[in-house]
Amino acid sequence: MAKFNNKLRLKIASFVLNKKIKKIARTKQVINLNSAKTIGIVFNNQNQKSNDIIKEFVNFLSQKNIQVYIVEFINKKIKTDNYVKKGFNYFSLNDLNWYYKPKSIIVDEFINKELDILIDLSLDSSCYPVQYINALSKAKFKVGKFYETQNYFDFMINIDKNNDLSFFIEQIKHYLIMINSR
């Protein structure tokens, strides 16, 4: 019964999301790292090592005078007074409604930010709350890992032969410096 209930929830979530996507007006534009002023990073928390790698990437972007906004999804229920994140805004299972839609001010503000680039650093595509952000973000250029399933990216990078976060970030740097440069 739980598996059926989960499928039903995801079906409802997909239906609601597709209705919302149709109402969104987004200006698409290919923007590289040399011309970006704002970048949003979203990811599904994997482990502390991932957080350290992402912090290094954020430092790299900050050295290029890019304003970076980060939203991390923590896939568990947490007590906010016992959980402190330094440098990352986050939301958790506590912040999802019945059909997994994020109901967090942090997520709403992130989605509505006029970002030059949105980068999804998640290494798997099965996280609906992160997909929700990717789909509804008003970012001009959306970048993420290549998936054959539905995604909401303008530019995808295939790293299936080396599904490693450090490698993925190196590929993002490489292509986002090279793309649309004059």
Secondary structure, DSSP 8 states (H G I E B T S, - for coil): -HHHHHHHHHHHHHHHHHHHHHT---------TTT-SEEEEEEE---HHHHHHHHHHHHHHHHTT-EEEEEEEESS---GGG---SS-EEEEGGGB-TTS-B--HHHHHHHHS--SEEEE--S-S--HHHHHHHHH---SEEEEE--SS----SEEE--GGG--HHHHHHHHHHHHHHTT--
